[in-house]
């Protein structure tokens, strides 16, 4: 019987040890759970640093895009800065062409030579500033994107149907931009 009592005491002592261990284990689990729920100071700082770095990178990328856009706009502005002056000089070029045609009908070779020299000089100066004459000839296909149709007439031949018959006014480009579309007559 004494052996039974000792076994019971041993079991109760072992049971108490197990209970104590379970309690200690549950307390450390609770502490670990509390630690897992609340980030440490280091983790908070890392997260805040990541957010600030992300903000900085976005701001930097936005600034780079702004610089590229403004430099592109500046280059475009320089290319077309003289556009108003160029457009106002186009009628003068047309007048030189008309004068050249009329003077070439006369016997005044020295007058023709003078008009030709002035016209060439003006054209060279404008060409150096970016003005470019658009070449349009009879028989070219009509393109509404780059030509302005003034009128349509009956085509003199089947090959000229839908094509340019005559150029009434020359067209000009400043850089890549068309500042005056060529005025043409097309065949129908």
trRosetta pair geometry for C-beta under 8 A, 3 or more apart (Angstrom, degrees):
i j d omega theta_ij theta_ji phi_ij phi_ji
1 4 5.5 -47 -154 30 41 112
1 5 6.6 41 148 -19 68 101
2 5 5.5 -49 -149 34 38 113
2 6 6.3 40 151 -19 66 103
3 6 5.6 -53 -148 37 33 111
3 7 6.3 36 152 -21 66 104
4 7 5.6 -51 -148 35 33 113
4 8 6.4 32 152 -19 65 104
5 8 5.7 -52 -149 36 32 110
5 9 6.3 33 151 -19 65 105
6 9 5.6 -52 -146 37 33 112
6 10 6.2 35 153 -20 66 105
7 10 5.6 -53 -147 37 30 112
7 11 6.2 31 153 -19 64 106
8 11 5.6 -53 -147 37 31 111
8 12 6.2 28 154 -17 65 106
9 12 5.8 -56 -144 39 29 107
9 13 6.1 30 154 -18 65 106
10 13 5.7 -54 -144 38 29 110
10 14 6.1 29 155 -16 65 108
11 14 5.6 -54 -144 41 30 111
11 15 6.0 35 152 -24 64 107
12 15 5.3 -48 -143 35 32 117
12 16 6.4 37 153 -21 63 101
13 16 5.6 -51 -149 33 32 111
13 17 6.5 34 150 -19 63 103
14 17 5.5 -51 -148 35 34 113
14 18 6.3 34 152 -19 65 104
15 18 5.6 -53 -148 36 32 111
15 19 6.2 32 151 -19 65 105
16 19 5.5 -52 -146 37 33 112
16 20 6.2 35 153 -21 66 105
17 20 5.6 -52 -146 36 30 112
17 21 6.2 30 154 -19 64 106
18 21 5.6 -54 -147 37 30 111
18 22 6.3 33 153 -21 64 105
19 22 5.7 -54 -148 35 31 112
19 23 6.4 31 153 -19 65 105
20 23 5.8 -55 -150 35 31 111
20 24 6.3 29 154 -17 65 107
21 24 5.7 -54 -145 38 32 110
21 25 6.0 33 155 -21 65 109
22 25 5.7 -55 -144 38 28 113
22 26 6.3 26 157 -18 64 107
23 26 5.9 -56 -147 37 29 108
23 27 6.4 30 153 -21 63 105
24 27 5.7 -55 -150 34 31 112
24 28 6.6 25 155 -14 65 105
25 28 6.0 -56 -149 38 31 106
25 29 6.3 34 150 -21 64 106
26 29 5.4 -50 -146 36 35 117
26 30 6.4 40 152 -23 64 101
27 30 5.7 -51 -151 32 32 112
27 31 6.6 31 150 -17 64 103
28 31 5.5 -50 -148 37 37 112
28 32 6.2 39 151 -20 67 104
29 32 5.6 -53 -145 38 31 111
29 33 6.2 34 153 -21 65 104
30 33 5.7 -51 -146 35 31 112
30 34 6.4 33 153 -20 63 104
31 34 5.6 -53 -150 34 32 112
31 35 6.4 31 151 -18 65 106
32 35 5.6 -56 -148 38 33 111
32 36 6.2 31 153 -19 67 106
33 36 5.6 -54 -144 38 32 110
33 37 6.2 32 156 -21 65 106
34 37 5.9 -54 -147 35 29 111
34 38 6.4 -5 164 13 65 108
35 38 6.6 -71 -140 56 25 85
35 40 7.7 13 -167 -64 87 90
39 43 3.9 -115 -180 91 111 130
39 44 5.4 141 103 -55 117 77
39 47 7.3 36 135 -11 167 136
40 43 4.8 98 53 7 75 101
40 44 7.1 -135 98 -5 41 87
41 44 5.6 -54 -151 35 33 113
41 45 6.4 32 153 -18 66 106
42 45 5.8 -56 -150 37 30 110
42 46 6.3 31 152 -20 65 106
43 46 5.6 -51 -145 36 32 112
43 47 6.3 33 155 -19 65 105
44 47 5.8 -56 -150 36 30 110
44 48 6.3 27 154 -16 65 108
45 48 5.7 -55 -144 40 31 110
45 49 6.1 35 154 -21 65 107
46 49 5.6 -54 -146 37 29 113
46 50 6.4 34 153 -22 63 104
47 50 5.7 -52 -151 33 31 114
47 51 6.6 31 151 -18 63 103
48 51 5.7 -52 -150 35 34 112
48 52 6.4 31 153 -15 66 107
49 52 5.8 -56 -146 40 31 110
49 53 6.1 34 154 -21 65 107
50 53 5.7 -53 -144 36 29 112
50 54 6.4 32 155 -21 63 105
51 54 5.7 -54 -150 34 30 112
51 55 6.5 31 152 -18 64 104
52 55 5.6 -51 -148 35 34 113
52 56 6.3 36 152 -20 65 105
53 56 5.6 -53 -148 36 31 113
53 57 6.3 31 155 -19 65 105
54 57 5.9 -54 -146 36 30 109
54 58 6.4 28 155 -17 63 107
55 58 5.9 -59 -150 38 29 110
55 59 6.2 26 155 -16 66 110
56 59 5.7 -59 -146 40 29 110
56 60 6.1 30 155 -21 66 109
57 60 5.6 -52 -143 37 29 113
57 61 6.3 30 156 -18 64 106
58 61 5.8 -54 -147 37 30 109
58 62 6.3 30 154 -19 64 107
59 62 5.7 -54 -146 37 31 112
59 63 6.3 32 154 -20 64 106
60 63 5.7 -55 -149 36 30 112
60 64 6.5 32 152 -19 64 104
61 64 5.7 -51 -148 35 33 112
61 65 6.5 34 153 -18 64 104
62 65 5.7 -53 -150 36 32 112
62 66 6.4 36 150 -22 64 105
63 66 5.4 -51 -148 34 34 116
63 67 6.5 36 153 -20 65 102
64 67 5.7 -51 -149 34 32 112
64 68 6.5 31 153 -17 64 105
65 68 5.8 -54 -148 38 32 111
65 69 6.2 31 155 -19 66 109
66 69 5.8 -57 -145 38 28 110
66 70 6.2 21 160 -13 65 109
67 70 6.1 -59 -143 41 27 104
67 71 6.2 23 160 -16 64 109
68 71 6.0 -59 -146 38 27 107
68 72 6.3 27 156 -18 64 109
69 72 5.8 -57 -150 37 29 111
69 73 6.3 27 153 -17 64 107
70 73 5.5 -52 -144 39 34 112
70 74 6.2 40 154 -24 66 104
71 74 5.5 -49 -146 34 33 115
71 75 6.5 35 154 -19 64 103
72 75 5.9 -52 -149 35 31 110
72 76 6.4 30 152 -17 64 108
73 76 5.6 -56 -147 40 32 112
73 77 6.2 37 152 -24 65 105
74 77 5.6 -52 -148 33 31 114
74 78 6.5 30 154 -18 64 102
75 78 5.8 -53 -151 35 32 110
75 79 6.5 34 151 -22 64 105
76 79 5.6 -53 -150 33 33 114
76 80 6.5 -6 164 13 67 109
77 80 6.6 -78 -143 55 26 83
77 81 5.9 55 156 -70 67 90
78 81 5.6 -19 -137 -20 29 119
79 130 6.5 158 -163 -142 71 165
79 174 7.2 136 152 140 83 91
79 175 4.4 36 176 -65 120 153
79 177 7.8 121 126 7 117 115
80 83 4.5 8 -177 -43 83 122
80 174 5.9 103 -113 115 75 126
80 175 6.5 -83 -64 15 80 133
80 177 6.2 13 -91 35 125 148
82 85 4.8 -54 -170 46 81 115
82 86 5.5 86 127 -29 90 100
82 129 5.7 -48 68 171 160 128
82 130 7.5 139 55 44 119 115
82 174 7.5 -158 79 -151 84 138
83 86 5.6 -57 -144 38 30 112
83 87 6.2 30 159 -20 67 106
83 174 5.6 -177 -105 67 83 168
83 177 7.7 -28 -108 92 128 135
83 179 6.0 -167 -153 -113 95 132
84 87 5.9 -53 -146 35 29 110
84 88 6.5 23 156 -14 63 108
85 88 5.9 -61 -151 40 30 107
85 89 6.4 23 153 -16 65 111
86 89 5.8 -64 -149 39 30 107
86 90 7.0 51 151 -44 63 91
86 126 6.6 118 -126 -149 92 106
86 129 7.1 -164 -82 109 113 127
86 131 5.4 177 -144 -83 126 118
86 172 7.4 -152 158 127 113 140
86 174 5.7 121 85 -85 167 131
86 179 6.2 40 105 113 120 170
87 90 5.9 -31 -158 -2 36 118
87 179 5.6 -128 -81 165 93 121
87 180 6.9 142 -126 -49 82 107
88 91 7.5 -45 -178 22 41 100
89 92 5.1 -51 -164 34 61 119
89 93 6.5 65 141 -23 79 97
89 122 7.7 -162 179 180 125 116
89 126 6.7 -161 108 -96 144 132
90 93 5.6 -50 -152 32 39 113
90 94 6.6 41 150 -19 67 102
90 172 6.1 -143 -110 12 119 146
90 179 7.8 -165 -55 111 140 112
90 180 5.7 105 -141 -18 166 157
91 94 5.3 -50 -149 36 39 116
91 95 6.3 43 151 -22 68 101
92 95 5.5 -50 -150 34 34 113
92 96 6.6 39 150 -21 64 100
92 122 7.2 -111 122 176 118 155
93 96 5.6 -49 -151 32 34 113
93 97 6.7 36 150 -19 64 101
93 119 7.7 104 -137 -150 63 89
93 122 7.0 -162 -91 119 81 125
93 123 7.0 97 -124 -85 112 86
93 126 7.7 -54 -73 16 130 167
93 170 7.8 -81 119 62 121 131
94 97 5.6 -52 -153 33 35 113
94 98 6.5 32 151 -16 67 105
94 169 6.9 -18 -111 -139 131 92
94 170 7.4 -170 -91 31 87 100
95 98 5.7 -54 -146 39 35 110
95 99 6.1 36 154 -20 67 106
96 99 5.7 -54 -143 38 30 112
96 100 6.2 35 155 -24 64 105
96 115 6.8 166 -153 178 80 94
96 118 7.3 -145 -124 101 123 95
96 119 4.1 145 177 -109 136 109
96 122 7.0 -170 -53 56 161 141
97 100 5.8 -53 -149 33 29 113
97 101 6.6 28 154 -18 63 105
97 119 7.7 126 -61 -144 51 140
97 170 7.8 142 -44 -6 165 129
98 101 5.8 -54 -150 35 32 110
98 102 6.4 24 155 -13 66 109
99 102 5.9 -61 -146 42 31 106
99 103 5.9 23 160 -14 69 112
99 115 5.4 -142 123 -155 117 143
100 103 6.1 -58 -137 42 25 104
100 104 6.1 29 160 -25 62 109
100 112 7.2 85 -144 -148 66 79
100 115 5.7 -175 -86 124 72 125
100 116 6.5 91 -119 -81 113 75
100 119 6.5 -16 -59 -31 125 166
101 104 6.0 -57 -148 32 25 112
101 105 7.3 31 151 -26 57 101
102 105 5.9 -51 -164 20 36 114
102 106 7.7 23 147 -11 62 101
103 106 5.9 -57 -160 34 46 107
103 108 6.1 -76 -166 74 92 111
103 111 5.6 -133 -157 115 129 107
103 112 4.8 172 130 -90 114 77
103 115 5.7 130 32 20 161 154
104 112 5.8 94 -84 -125 61 130
106 111 7.6 -2 82 64 127 132
106 112 7.8 -173 67 -52 89 108
108 111 3.8 3 144 28 121 121
108 112 6.0 141 103 -22 75 87
109 112 5.4 -53 -146 38 33 116
109 113 6.2 38 153 -24 66 105
110 113 5.5 -49 -146 34 32 115
110 114 6.5 36 152 -21 63 103
111 114 5.7 -52 -150 34 32 113
111 115 6.5 29 155 -15 65 105
112 115 6.0 -57 -148 38 29 108
112 116 6.1 31 153 -20 64 111
113 116 5.7 -58 -147 38 28 115
113 117 6.4 31 154 -22 64 105
114 117 5.8 -53 -148 32 29 110
114 118 6.5 23 157 -12 64 106
115 118 6.0 -57 -148 40 31 108
115 119 6.0 31 155 -19 65 112
116 119 5.8 -56 -143 40 27 113
116 120 6.2 27 158 -19 64 108
117 120 5.9 -56 -145 37 26 109
117 121 6.3 27 156 -20 63 108
118 121 5.8 -56 -148 35 29 112
118 122 6.4 27 156 -16 64 107
119 122 5.9 -57 -149 38 29 109
119 123 6.2 27 154 -17 64 110
120 123 5.7 -56 -145 39 31 112
120 124 6.2 33 156 -22 66 106
121 124 5.8 -54 -148 34 29 111
121 125 6.6 29 154 -18 63 105
122 125 5.9 -55 -150 35 31 110
122 126 6.4 24 156 -12 65 109
123 126 5.9 -60 -147 42 30 108
123 127 6.0 34 154 -24 66 109
124 127 5.5 -53 -142 36 30 114
124 128 6.4 32 156 -20 63 104
125 128 5.9 -55 -154 33 29 111
125 129 6.8 21 150 -12 62 108
126 129 5.6 -60 -151 41 36 109
126 131 4.0 -27 156 41 96 139
127 130 7.8 160 -175 21 29 8
127 131 5.8 -84 -85 68 38 80
127 132 7.0 80 -130 -87 77 56
130 174 5.3 61 120 -162 108 70
130 175 5.3 -8 -177 -53 126 70
131 172 5.9 -13 -166 -175 94 122
131 173 7.6 146 -158 80 46 45
131 174 5.8 -25 -97 -98 59 76
132 172 6.7 145 75 -162 44 69
132 173 4.7 -24 66 65 100 93
132 174 7.5 167 19 -87 80 27
133 170 5.9 -25 -153 171 102 130
133 171 7.6 117 -166 82 57 51
133 172 5.9 -42 -106 -104 48 76
134 146 7.2 -171 -160 172 148 111
134 170 6.9 160 54 179 79 78
134 171 3.9 -20 42 85 132 101
134 172 6.4 -141 -7 -82 90 21
134 173 5.9 96 -61 -20 96 98
134 178 7.3 19 -57 -123 141 101
134 182 5.5 -126 85 -38 125 117
136 140 5.8 -111 -157 35 69 154
136 147 6.9 119 -123 -101 146 108
136 164 6.4 -105 172 169 104 174
136 167 5.2 136 97 -97 109 132
136 170 7.6 173 33 -132 106 61
136 171 6.6 66 -13 20 129 110
136 182 4.7 166 5 117 152 171
136 184 6.5 -106 152 -78 145 127
137 140 5.6 112 61 -29 64 109
137 164 7.4 131 97 87 32 129
137 167 7.4 -59 -110 -27 24 129
138 160 7.9 -20 174 -123 90 120
138 163 7.9 76 178 135 55 108
138 164 6.0 -135 -127 107 39 89
138 165 6.3 9 -137 -173 96 24
138 166 6.5 4 -94 -85 104 40
138 167 7.4 -117 -59 -16 70 89
139 159 7.5 -4 -133 131 94 107
139 160 6.6 -79 -104 -104 62 87
139 163 5.6 -1 -151 158 31 140
139 164 6.8 -41 26 64 19 81
140 163 6.5 155 78 -165 31 93
140 164 4.8 7 59 24 83 124
141 162 7.2 -2 -143 128 75 92
141 163 5.8 -65 -101 -113 41 80
141 164 7.6 31 87 -9 4 90
142 147 5.7 -106 -154 65 72 150
142 149 6.6 34 -158 -76 134 113
142 162 6.2 -126 25 169 112 62
142 163 6.3 -176 -22 -132 86 25
142 164 5.7 139 -74 -56 81 77
142 184 7.0 -165 -114 95 97 140
142 186 4.8 9 -72 -110 148 135
143 146 5.0 24 93 36 114 93
143 147 5.6 112 63 7 62 103
144 147 6.6 -71 -103 61 26 80
144 149 7.3 -44 -106 -11 81 108
146 171 7.4 127 169 129 80 169
146 178 6.6 -175 -135 -78 74 155
146 181 6.8 177 177 -136 39 95
146 182 7.6 23 144 27 77 97
147 164 7.1 -129 -138 -85 157 121
147 171 7.6 -116 -109 -40 55 150
147 181 6.3 133 -149 176 18 106
147 182 5.7 -40 -124 71 73 91
147 184 5.1 -26 -170 18 120 129
148 171 7.9 144 10 -85 98 119
148 181 4.2 104 -24 110 108 126
148 182 6.8 179 27 83 82 39
148 183 5.0 -37 80 -101 106 62
148 184 6.9 137 71 19 51 75
149 152 6.8 15 175 -60 125 83
149 184 6.1 -45 -105 74 53 82
149 185 7.5 88 -155 -120 72 24
149 186 5.3 -39 -126 -1 116 118
150 168 5.6 0 1 15 155 150
150 183 4.9 54 -48 180 116 101
150 184 6.7 174 6 69 91 27
150 185 6.0 -47 58 -78 100 67
151 185 5.4 -11 67 -123 83 88
151 186 7.9 -171 97 31 41 66
152 185 7.3 154 -103 -169 25 69
152 186 5.3 -30 -110 74 78 83
152 187 7.2 101 -161 -148 78 9
152 188 4.6 48 170 -29 122 122
153 165 6.2 -70 53 38 110 167
153 185 5.9 14 4 172 108 117
153 186 7.9 161 27 83 66 36
153 187 6.4 -43 75 -110 70 57
153 188 7.1 170 80 17 21 90
154 187 7.0 13 149 -153 22 82
154 188 6.5 -63 -104 62 39 79
155 158 7.0 101 108 -101 132 20
155 160 4.3 174 -159 91 110 94
155 161 4.5 -114 -2 -78 165 61
155 162 7.9 -26 -68 1 142 46
155 163 7.5 78 -122 43 125 86
155 165 6.9 -152 -118 -80 66 118
155 187 3.0 75 -90 177 90 129
155 188 6.3 -172 -26 46 92 26
156 160 6.1 29 46 43 75 147
156 165 7.4 120 -1 -133 99 114
156 187 7.2 -93 9 -114 61 136
157 160 5.2 88 60 9 78 102
158 161 5.8 -25 -164 -12 46 117
159 163 7.3 -16 136 12 63 147
160 163 4.8 -106 -154 58 53 114
160 165 6.0 76 174 -91 129 81
160 187 4.3 73 131 15 94 161
161 187 5.4 -101 -104 113 33 110
161 188 6.7 40 -146 -169 77 17
162 186 6.8 -2 -155 176 25 116
162 187 6.7 -51 2 77 25 81
162 188 7.4 72 -63 -108 53 46
163 186 6.8 175 91 -149 21 83
163 187 5.9 3 54 34 68 109
164 167 6.9 28 170 -64 128 78
164 184 4.8 -54 -134 -174 107 139
164 185 7.3 99 -161 70 64 50
164 186 5.9 -55 -100 -99 45 72
164 187 7.9 112 -178 -1 2 85
165 184 7.6 135 43 172 62 90
165 185 4.7 -58 63 101 105 96
165 186 6.3 145 -1 -133 92 17
165 187 4.9 113 -57 -49 113 90
166 184 6.8 162 85 -158 47 66
166 185 4.4 16 51 39 92 116
167 170 6.8 49 157 -83 125 56
167 182 5.9 -39 -146 177 106 119
167 183 7.4 110 -168 78 59 55
167 184 5.5 -34 -107 -103 58 82
167 185 8.0 -130 -64 17 20 77
168 183 4.4 -55 66 103 107 104
168 184 6.6 -173 9 -95 85 23
168 185 6.5 93 -38 -29 105 91
169 180 7.7 -82 134 154 114 120
169 182 6.5 -176 92 -153 64 54
169 183 4.1 40 39 31 99 110
170 180 7.8 61 105 104 61 119
170 182 5.8 -39 -162 -113 29 94
171 178 6.5 -17 174 -155 117 108
171 180 5.5 -162 -142 104 59 73
171 181 5.1 -26 -117 -173 123 24
171 182 3.2 -83 -23 -45 109 75
171 183 7.7 147 -62 -11 89 52
172 178 7.6 133 89 -156 42 61
172 179 5.6 -33 94 60 93 96
172 180 4.9 37 36 44 88 100
173 176 6.9 -29 178 -158 123 14
173 177 6.4 153 -161 80 79 37
173 178 5.2 -49 -100 -97 82 53
173 179 6.6 138 -130 7 26 80
174 177 5.5 -23 66 69 80 93
174 179 4.9 45 -4 -29 108 128
178 181 5.9 50 156 -78 132 69
